[in-house]
Amino acid sequence: MSSEPDSAAPVETWDSTTPESRTPEAWRRWATEMPITGALNIEIGEIGEGRLLARVTESALPLNPNGSLHGGTQLAIADQCMGLVAIPAIEPGFVVVSAGVHASFHRPALPPLTIRGRVLSTGKTLVQTEIELYDERDRLCTSAYGTMAVLAHDVATGERRR
């Protein structure tokens, strides 16, 4: 068996440029097509105007022995959703990157999970977000708060010309 990469394998491309149409449906389509959203099995229900509603019905990674999502998996989901809820709240041509994340784990996060997110405040350089993961009995499992730094798209993606 060869350990060399298959050069014929398709390369997954995704246009990170935010949608020109800033409607909830355009944001939903854009967020759903993001590779990390799919890799984490996040299903976007609603997005826009400082709010997010999503679901994770199945974990992308193995579950803990008690059937719950590993804390790192929960944090990855929360971090992704922080960016998703924050980006519609900023000006076109900019993106957000995580500057700080804090999470509290209240009870085992047994899938399926509902994710509720909101923007707490927006400034020119920072967006404060909150993400909560709820189990199927609508019990809070995880709460996470994030500070997202606002950067010009070309700076954040490395597409800046020197």
Steps between C-alpha positions, in 0.01 A plus 500: 500500500641840402529776759510769233193724472262430215557789259174417322293552818278808471600797712210642694465871434279745677473872434560669836374832364185586689178509297410820317137444587489532878171314540458223757473244218825619338678479838355153562619374161847655549538357853373156397753479215792579733708180523547511879124536551447175311796327665349569844152388381348840581163546330416870471133580561500880527776758482512879482415814695723396790347158555562138406298182535663171403508128579750223535321167478812284481853559621776523241737338752461200732286561807615476862428170679179655641376583148570874522707724274858551612556849645743583219237408241246719678749786504576455129127515423456806721802676348373440147155628595653810662654594168179422313281714726753787505578543132156624383528773767810661346566704187548329161864434412589396854509165679532391861758280669493365854688720746376334818259223594368391838269204555318349795377142489179463703398141420590228249422613146310203360410539131284612339584853609338834423737795470380851576731791440484874523714807468536676833675811365667621185779753464735597219767248602326248730174305509387334824297181453317240705430142394292249695462128434177335615408131512179355359321573830596869457745489792807724482810284453766751404528877496782671317600862462733623232679814400536514123756735346387682184758493218502604137426194285832515314699525825318209666522270198857584397388631163674830561751602235841613618 
